[in-house]
Amino acid sequence: MTSQIRFDNGAAYARYMGVWSQLVGNAFLDWLEPAPGLRWLDVGCGNGAFTETFVARCAPSAVTGIDPAEGQLAYARTRPALRATRFLQGDAMALPFPADSFDITVMPLVIFFVPDPAKGVAEMARVTAPGGIVTAYGWDMTGGGFPYSAVREELCDMGFATPEPPSRDASRPEVMQGLWESAGLTAIASRVFTVERTFADFDDYWTTVLGGPSTSAALRALQPDDIAQLQTRLRQRLPADRGGRITYGARANAIQGRVPH
C-alpha cells in the first residue's frame, strides 16, 4: 500500500512543482485568453504559483484561493504580488461560497487529487456565475506527462512504490470532457500543452526531486546502494548536454466550459 501524497512544505514545493506550474500556467492562459476585471477563484491554489501568474497577466478584480494545506497557504501569503488575495483553507468538494460568487473558477494541476472529481467540478460550476468560465488543467498522469514520471517509473522498475493521486485518471481528456458535460457546462473546449524545463545539472534535478511530495517518502526509504542505482538509471534516462544541463518536457491536458445563462 502506498502512502498518501501530502503538500506541507510550500518552499520545497515551489522548487519541485512551482516552476512547472508557471510554465504550463502561462501556456494555459495564452489559450484561455480571459477578459480583465473578473472575479477569480483558484481551487487548489497550493503555494500560489499559478495564482501569482494570472494576477500578473489577467488584471482580475478580485482573487480568492482555496487549498486544504495550511502550510501551502502560508507560503502563498508571503508572495508580495498576492497581498490582496484572500486565501482560505477548504475542500474542493465543498466550496465555502454561495452560488454565483465568481466569474472564472480554475482548478490548476489539482483534479487528480480530488477524491470525487465529479463533485469538485459540480461545486466549481455552482459557485460560478451564469456565463462564467469553469476550467482546469492537469498533468497527463496516465500518459506519462507528469514532470517526474521518470523517477516514479524507475522506482517502480526497482520494486519500490510511490504514492498515487486518488483520481489519477481524472486528467485524461475524455474523462474531463465527461465531467464538464455532467456538470451541465456548455461551449466546452479542450487543449493539450507540452512544456520544457531545464535544470542546471543532475544535482539540481536530484535536489529538486528530493523535495517532492510524490517521491520524497519513497526516496527516504532507500538504502545507499538503491539510491546510487536509481541515480545511475536517471542519468541514463535524462542525459545532460555539454554544459551539464538537463532539459525535458511534461504534458498537461486542459478543458474549459461555461455556466449556462
C-alpha positions as CSV (number, residue, x, y, z in Angstrom):
1,M,0.0,0.0,0.0
2,T,1.4,3.4,-1.0
3,S,1.3,6.4,1.3
4,Q,-0.8,9.5,0.8
5,I,0.7,12.4,-1.1
6,R,1.0,15.4,1.3
7,F,1.7,19.0,0.4
8,D,3.0,20.6,3.6
9,N,6.2,22.4,2.7
10,G,5.4,25.4,0.4
11,A,9.1,26.3,-0.2
12,A,10.1,22.8,-1.2
13,Y,7.0,22.5,-3.4
14,A,7.8,25.8,-5.0
15,R,11.1,24.4,-6.3
16,Y,9.6,21.0,-7.1
17,M,6.4,22.0,-8.9
18,G,6.2,25.8,-8.8
19,V,8.4,26.3,-11.9
20,W,6.5,23.6,-13.8
21,S,3.2,25.2,-12.6
22,Q,4.2,28.6,-14.0
23,L,5.4,27.2,-17.3
24,V,2.2,25.3,-18.0
25,G,0.1,28.1,-16.4
26,N,1.4,30.6,-18.9
27,A,0.6,28.3,-21.8
28,F,-2.9,27.7,-20.4
29,L,-3.6,31.4,-20.1
30,D,-2.4,32.0,-23.6
31,W,-5.1,29.6,-24.7
32,L,-7.8,30.7,-22.2
33,E,-7.5,34.5,-23.0
34,P,-9.6,35.6,-20.1
35,A,-11.0,39.1,-20.0
36,P,-9.7,41.6,-17.4
37,G,-11.7,42.6,-14.4
38,L,-13.1,39.2,-13.5
39,R,-13.6,37.6,-10.1
40,W,-11.3,34.6,-9.9
41,L,-11.4,31.5,-7.7
42,D,-8.3,29.3,-7.7
43,V,-9.3,25.9,-6.4
44,G,-6.3,24.0,-5.0
45,C,-4.1,27.1,-5.2
46,G,-1.3,25.5,-3.2
47,N,1.6,27.8,-2.7
48,G,0.2,30.4,-5.1
49,A,2.5,29.8,-8.1
50,F,-0.3,29.9,-10.6
51,T,-2.3,32.5,-8.7
52,E,0.7,34.8,-9.0
53,T,0.8,34.1,-12.7
54,F,-2.7,35.0,-13.5
55,V,-2.8,38.0,-11.2
56,A,0.2,39.4,-13.1
57,R,-1.3,38.7,-16.5
58,C,-5.1,38.9,-16.3
59,A,-5.9,42.0,-14.2
60,P,-8.6,40.3,-12.0
61,S,-10.9,42.5,-10.0
62,A,-10.8,40.1,-7.0
63,V,-8.9,36.8,-6.3
64,T,-9.7,34.0,-3.8
65,G,-7.5,30.9,-3.4
66,I,-8.6,27.8,-1.5
67,D,-6.5,24.8,-0.5
68,P,-6.6,22.1,2.1
69,A,-2.9,22.5,3.2
70,E,-2.3,25.4,5.6
71,G,1.4,25.1,5.0
72,Q,1.0,25.8,1.3
73,L,-1.3,28.7,2.0
74,A,1.2,30.2,4.5
75,Y,3.7,30.3,1.7
76,A,1.2,31.8,-0.8
77,R,0.5,34.6,1.7
78,T,4.2,35.6,1.6
79,R,4.2,36.4,-2.1
80,P,4.2,40.2,-2.4
81,A,2.1,40.1,-5.6
82,L,-0.7,38.3,-3.7
83,R,-1.2,40.6,-0.7
84,A,-4.7,41.5,-1.9
85,T,-5.6,37.8,-2.5
86,R,-8.0,36.1,0.0
87,F,-6.7,32.7,0.9
88,L,-8.8,30.1,2.7
89,Q,-8.3,26.6,3.9
90,G,-11.0,24.3,2.5
91,D,-12.2,21.4,0.5
92,A,-12.7,21.4,-3.3
93,M,-15.7,19.1,-2.9
94,A,-17.5,21.5,-0.5
95,L,-16.5,25.1,-1.5
96,P,-17.5,27.6,1.2
97,F,-19.0,30.1,-1.1
98,P,-22.6,31.0,-2.2
99,A,-23.7,30.4,-5.8
100,D,-22.7,32.8,-8.5
101,S,-19.7,34.2,-6.5
102,F,-17.1,34.2,-9.2
103,D,-16.7,34.9,-12.9
104,I,-14.0,32.3,-13.5
105,T,-13.2,29.3,-11.4
106,V,-10.0,27.4,-12.2
107,M,-8.5,24.2,-10.9
108,P,-4.8,24.1,-11.8
109,L,-2.9,20.7,-11.6
110,V,-5.4,19.5,-9.0
111,I,-8.2,17.5,-10.5
112,F,-6.5,14.1,-9.9
113,F,-6.1,14.9,-6.2
114,V,-9.8,15.4,-5.7
115,P,-11.3,12.1,-4.3
116,D,-14.6,12.7,-6.1
117,P,-13.8,14.8,-9.2
118,A,-17.4,15.0,-10.4
119,K,-18.4,16.6,-7.1
120,G,-15.4,19.0,-7.4
121,V,-16.5,20.1,-10.9
122,A,-20.1,20.4,-9.8
123,E,-19.0,22.7,-6.9
124,M,-17.0,24.8,-9.3
125,A,-20.0,25.2,-11.6
126,R,-22.2,26.1,-8.6
127,V,-20.1,29.0,-7.4
128,T,-19.5,30.4,-10.9
129,A,-22.0,33.0,-12.2
130,P,-24.1,32.3,-15.3
131,G,-21.9,32.9,-18.4
132,G,-18.8,32.4,-16.3
133,I,-15.9,30.0,-17.1
134,V,-15.2,26.8,-15.3
135,T,-11.8,25.5,-16.3
136,A,-9.0,23.1,-15.2
137,Y,-5.7,21.6,-16.4
138,G,-3.8,18.6,-15.1
139,W,-0.7,16.6,-15.9
140,D,-1.4,13.7,-18.2
141,M,-0.8,11.2,-15.4
142,T,-1.7,8.0,-17.3
143,G,0.1,9.1,-20.4
144,G,3.5,9.8,-18.9
145,G,3.1,13.5,-18.9
146,F,3.8,14.1,-15.2
147,P,7.1,16.1,-14.8
148,Y,8.7,13.4,-12.6
149,S,7.4,10.3,-14.4
150,A,11.0,9.2,-14.9
151,V,11.6,8.9,-11.1
152,R,8.4,7.1,-10.5
153,E,8.8,4.7,-13.3
154,E,12.4,3.8,-12.4
155,L,11.4,3.3,-8.7
156,C,8.6,1.0,-9.8
157,D,11.0,-1.0,-12.0
158,M,13.3,-1.3,-9.0
159,G,10.4,-2.7,-6.9
160,F,9.6,0.5,-4.9
161,A,6.2,2.0,-4.7
162,T,5.4,5.7,-4.9
163,P,2.1,7.3,-3.8
164,E,-0.5,7.8,-6.4
165,P,-3.1,10.5,-6.5
166,P,-6.6,9.2,-5.7
167,S,-8.1,10.1,-9.1
168,R,-5.2,9.7,-11.5
169,D,-7.5,9.1,-14.5
170,A,-9.4,12.4,-14.0
171,S,-7.0,14.4,-16.1
172,R,-7.5,12.2,-19.2
173,P,-9.2,14.4,-21.9
174,E,-12.2,12.1,-22.3
175,V,-12.7,11.9,-18.6
176,M,-12.6,15.7,-18.2
177,Q,-15.0,16.0,-21.1
178,G,-17.5,13.8,-19.3
179,L,-17.1,15.6,-16.1
180,W,-17.8,19.0,-17.7
181,E,-20.8,17.7,-19.6
182,S,-22.2,16.0,-16.4
183,A,-21.9,19.4,-14.6
184,G,-24.1,20.9,-17.2
185,L,-21.4,23.2,-18.7
186,T,-21.6,24.4,-22.3
187,A,-19.2,25.6,-25.0
188,I,-16.7,23.0,-23.8
189,A,-13.2,23.2,-25.4
190,S,-10.0,21.3,-24.6
191,R,-6.3,21.5,-25.4
192,V,-3.0,19.7,-24.7
193,F,0.1,21.6,-23.6
194,T,3.7,20.5,-23.6
195,V,6.3,22.5,-21.7
196,E,10.0,22.1,-21.1
197,R,12.2,22.8,-18.0
198,T,16.0,23.0,-17.8
199,F,17.9,22.0,-14.6
200,A,21.4,23.4,-14.1
201,D,22.9,19.9,-13.7
202,F,22.0,16.5,-12.3
203,D,22.5,17.7,-8.7
204,D,20.0,20.4,-9.3
205,Y,17.5,17.9,-10.6
206,W,18.1,15.4,-7.8
207,T,17.8,18.0,-5.0
208,T,14.5,19.2,-6.6
209,V,13.2,15.6,-6.7
210,L,14.1,15.1,-3.0
211,G,11.7,17.9,-2.0
212,G,8.7,16.4,-4.0
213,P,5.7,15.1,-2.1
214,S,5.1,12.4,-4.7
215,T,8.6,11.0,-4.5
216,S,10.3,12.1,-1.2
217,A,8.9,9.4,1.0
218,A,10.0,6.6,-1.3
219,L,13.4,8.1,-1.7
220,R,13.9,8.4,2.1
221,A,13.2,4.7,2.4
222,L,16.0,3.7,0.0
223,Q,19.3,2.2,1.1
224,P,22.5,3.9,-0.2
225,D,23.1,1.2,-2.9
226,D,19.5,1.7,-4.1
227,I,19.9,5.4,-4.3
228,A,23.1,5.0,-6.3
229,Q,21.3,2.6,-8.7
230,L,18.4,5.0,-9.1
231,Q,20.7,7.9,-9.9
232,T,22.5,5.8,-12.5
233,R,19.2,4.9,-14.1
234,L,18.1,8.6,-14.1
235,R,21.4,9.8,-15.6
236,Q,21.0,7.4,-18.4
237,R,17.3,8.3,-19.0
238,L,17.9,12.1,-18.7
239,P,21.2,12.8,-20.4
240,A,22.9,16.1,-19.8
241,D,24.0,18.5,-22.6
242,R,27.6,19.6,-23.0
243,G,27.1,22.2,-20.2
244,G,25.7,19.6,-17.8
245,R,22.2,20.9,-18.1
246,I,19.2,18.5,-18.2
247,T,16.2,19.5,-20.2
248,Y,13.0,17.5,-20.7
249,G,9.3,18.1,-21.2
250,A,6.0,17.5,-19.4
251,R,2.4,17.3,-20.8
252,A,-0.9,18.6,-19.4
253,N,-4.5,18.4,-20.6
254,A,-6.8,21.4,-20.2
255,I,-10.6,22.0,-20.5
256,Q,-13.0,24.9,-20.2
257,G,-16.7,25.4,-20.3
258,R,-19.3,28.0,-19.4
259,V,-22.1,28.0,-16.9
260,P,-25.4,28.3,-18.9
261,H,-27.4,31.5,-18.5
